Amino acid sequence: MLMTMTSIRRAALCIGMLLSASARISAGEPFRGTFRGDDLKITLEINLYEEDVRVPGMEMFGPMNGYLRGTDLYCTWYVSSIQKTTDSEATVHFSNELGSETQVAELTLKDDSLLTLRQTKGAVLKKVVGKKLQKLPTEITFTRIHN
């Protein structure tokens, strides 16, 4: 009986956590969370509502609104400014970790779990292939992995 009650409590806790995450998205924070572009092995961690994201390797700059990094991605790109346009679209300015390149990207939420990043101005994302840099597509689709 004790095992059953423990299992029920765990299940209730998991359901509560899922409902809380879903409520946060529907409560007006869809641009908050961690998204993954699996085909390119890129992670986008963002919170466009407050600066509370710690960028790995750039902790000395304090919390930011987010970053973009990947296994083979050349440089980490951090969010340098935001221009939120609607509940499902935002314009974000990224700078690379060296501060030498910038880009502007439009983020579009397709639903609660899909986000598209489309680069509109500035430097193009590149990945390391062998000993050369290869340009990435200007439009990348990400899947939400958690809030």
C-alpha positions in Angstrom: 0.0 0.0 0.0 2.9 2.4 0.8 4.4 1.8 -2.6 1.1 2.6 -4.2 0.7 5.9 -2.3 4.2 6.9 -3.2 3.6 6.2 -6.9 0.4 8.2 -6.8 2.2 11.1 -5.2 4.9 11.0 -7.8 2.4 10.9 -10.6 0.5 13.8 -9.1 3.7 15.8 -8.8 4.7 15.1 -12.4 1.2 16.1 -13.6 1.4 19.3 -11.5 4.7 20.2 -13.0 3.4 19.7 -16.5 0.3 21.8 -15.8 2.5 24.5 -14.3 4.7 24.6 -17.4 1.7 24.7 -19.7 0.1 27.4 -17.6 3.3 29.5 -17.8 3.3 29.3 -21.6 -0.4 30.2 -21.9 0.0 32.9 -19.3 2.1 35.0 -21.6 5.7 33.6 -21.4 6.0 31.6 -24.5 9.5 33.0 -25.2 10.9 31.4 -22.1 12.6 28.0 -22.1 15.2 25.8 -23.7 14.8 24.9 -27.4 16.9 22.4 -29.3 17.6 22.2 -33.1 18.5 18.5 -33.1 19.4 18.3 -36.8 22.1 21.0 -36.3 22.9 20.2 -32.6 22.1 23.7 -31.5 20.5 24.9 -28.3 18.7 28.1 -27.8 18.0 29.1 -24.2 15.9 32.2 -23.8 13.9 34.3 -21.5 12.7 37.4 -23.3 10.9 38.7 -20.2 13.8 39.1 -17.8 17.5 38.7 -17.7 18.0 35.5 -15.7 19.9 33.2 -18.1 23.5 32.4 -17.3 25.6 32.0 -20.4 28.1 29.2 -20.0 31.6 30.6 -20.1 30.3 34.2 -19.9 29.2 34.2 -16.3 31.3 37.2 -15.5 28.9 39.3 -17.6 26.0 38.3 -15.3 22.5 37.1 -16.3 21.3 37.8 -19.9 18.2 37.2 -21.9 19.6 34.1 -23.5 22.1 32.5 -25.8 22.6 30.2 -28.8 25.3 27.6 -28.9 26.0 24.2 -30.3 28.4 21.3 -30.6 30.0 22.4 -33.8 28.6 26.0 -33.9 31.4 28.6 -34.3 31.1 30.8 -31.2 28.4 31.2 -28.6 25.9 33.9 -29.5 24.2 35.8 -26.7 21.0 37.9 -26.9 22.2 41.6 -26.8 18.8 43.2 -27.3 15.1 42.3 -27.9 12.3 43.9 -29.7 9.2 41.9 -29.0 6.6 42.4 -31.6 3.7 40.0 -30.8 2.9 37.1 -28.5 4.1 34.7 -31.2 6.9 36.8 -32.9 10.0 38.6 -31.6 13.0 40.3 -33.2 16.2 39.5 -31.3 19.7 40.9 -31.7 22.6 38.4 -31.1 26.3 39.1 -30.7 29.0 36.5 -30.7 31.1 35.8 -27.7 34.0 38.0 -29.1 31.6 40.9 -29.7 33.0 41.2 -33.3 29.8 40.1 -35.1 26.1 40.7 -34.7 23.0 39.4 -36.3 19.3 40.1 -36.2 16.9 37.2 -36.1 13.1 36.8 -36.1 11.8 34.2 -33.7 8.4 32.8 -34.5 6.4 30.4 -32.3 4.5 27.8 -34.3 2.9 26.3 -31.3 3.8 25.6 -27.6 6.7 23.4 -28.6 8.1 24.7 -32.0 10.0 27.8 -32.7 11.6 29.1 -35.9 14.7 31.3 -35.9 15.1 33.2 -39.2 18.2 35.3 -39.6 17.4 38.7 -41.3 20.6 40.8 -41.0 24.2 40.6 -40.1 26.6 37.7 -39.7 25.5 34.2 -40.7 25.8 31.3 -38.2 28.6 28.9 -39.1 29.7 25.5 -37.9 33.1 23.9 -38.0 33.4 21.0 -40.5 36.8 19.5 -40.5 39.0 22.6 -40.5 36.6 24.9 -42.4 33.6 27.0 -41.5 30.4 26.1 -43.2 27.3 28.4 -43.3 24.2 27.2 -41.6 20.7 27.7 -43.1 19.2 31.1 -42.4 16.1 29.4 -41.0 16.3 26.9 -38.2 13.5 25.1 -36.4 13.8 24.4 -32.7 11.7 22.1 -30.4 11.1 23.1 -26.8 12.8 20.7 -24.4 11.8 22.4 -21.2 10.7 25.8 -19.7 
